[in-house]
Amino acid sequence: MSQLTIERRHDDINLSADELWTGSPELREQQFAILRRERSVSWQTPMMTPTMKLMGLKPPPGYWAIVAHRDVSTVSRTTDVFASSVGGVMFEDLPPVMLDQAFLLSMDEPKHGKYRRTVSSVFTPKRLKTIQEQISNQARIVVDDIATCTGEIEFVSSVSERLPMWTISEMLGIPEEMREEIRYAANTIISWNDPDFLQGRDPITLMMTAIGTLQQRCFELIEARHRKPEDDLMSALIAAEVDGHRLDDNDIYNFFALLCAAGNDTTKQTTTHTVRALSQNPDQRDYLLADIDGRIDTAIEEFLRWASPVMNFRRTALREFEIGGVTIQPGEQAVMFYTSANRDESVFDAPNQFNITRKPNPHLAFGGGGPHYCLGAHVAKMQLKAVITELYRRLPDLTVVDEPEYLESNFINGIKRLHVRFTPERR
Ligand code: HEM
């Protein structure tokens, strides 16, 4: 790959500015709207987070911001130009130990395809049916636990964050006594940059401790399943073989860590954003409730578009490529902003309106297409369907009572706390 030699002016709209990622989504959407309209691919001031400073990482000269729906799809699908295995896939640079956890996300073809086919082989129709039953059961218990309380709860801790790690634990076969420790470590991996979570603690130490915990517990579990296989995903991953390719214990750990990161905050945040949107749009909620079974599948696509919980992923160009009126040079980074693509007015009518009847709804919440398209999309939809259906069937007047507290993150569109009220079920 050639050295970067071209000097360019950074765009006046600075997508790396802290204030864009610490406040409400509306603020960044205003900036994205200008960029989509006026310069859909722009050269940006590089991101430099406190953690990057702490680690002594040197920022690149800049990056290309890809904000239009069509361009995000193009970058995502043109994998012979835009690589995932070079320089990381996250918006900001991360320590090497974290890049290892990215597993599939940071591989290119043909290696990616080989691993993806092997891990995918364990999601047989029979296993998906079991996962579906587990999720329905979990959603029912989560709602049981709040339904007869005082009728006022903090929604994120009481509902949204309970289901995702529970699903992952149960499908992998993580024993009961390990679950809390693994849940905490998994949450650390995704919240390690949030000052509220850090409370003055050193992010690197916290991250290393969390990774250590996940590794130790996962290897214990792998060893136990080698000795005595069970009817769970962990045993299936150990036994999986596609075209002669098998996963070693390290691969299984990396996949486990990826599931803990990728399958956790994503569904959790979509659930919270959905409840807020349905509360702000009671006409939509009433429409859904009038035929929840018939309308939920279409509505889920809008929940995903609206929440866009994963806001971006990055690629690095391997060769010159023209897009959006600019020429990207080899070695330059391109950050795909799914959150902007999902508000693109050339694809979605009235994109800033939450509309659960929207159809078709070609949102890019699960990525812009291509080989890395979210492996957990099906499971995520099962979870959203189960939890939203269970909640609104039993607590139809569920209403948000205050403004959300947003997560400070340039990656996850997150709400940390949201208070809701509802008429409790009779005991
Ligand atoms: C609302 C929920 C979710 C959203 C919005 C979401 C979004 C995404 C996105 C944007 C990607 C990257 C796509 C790309 O680079 O083209 C991704 C990849 C991935 N997701 Fe999800 N995800 C969700 C839930 C889940 C769940 C529940 C799981 C697992 C149980 C999961 C597992 C994965 C894995 C393993 C990958 C890597 C795929 C690869 O690189 O081949 N995700 N997801």
Residues whose N, C-alpha, C, O or C-beta is under 5 A from the ligand:
A	BS01	HEM	L104 L105 R116 A262 G263 T266 T267 T270 P309 V310 F313 A365 F366 G367 G368 G369 P371 H372 Y373 C374 L375 G376 A377 V379 A380
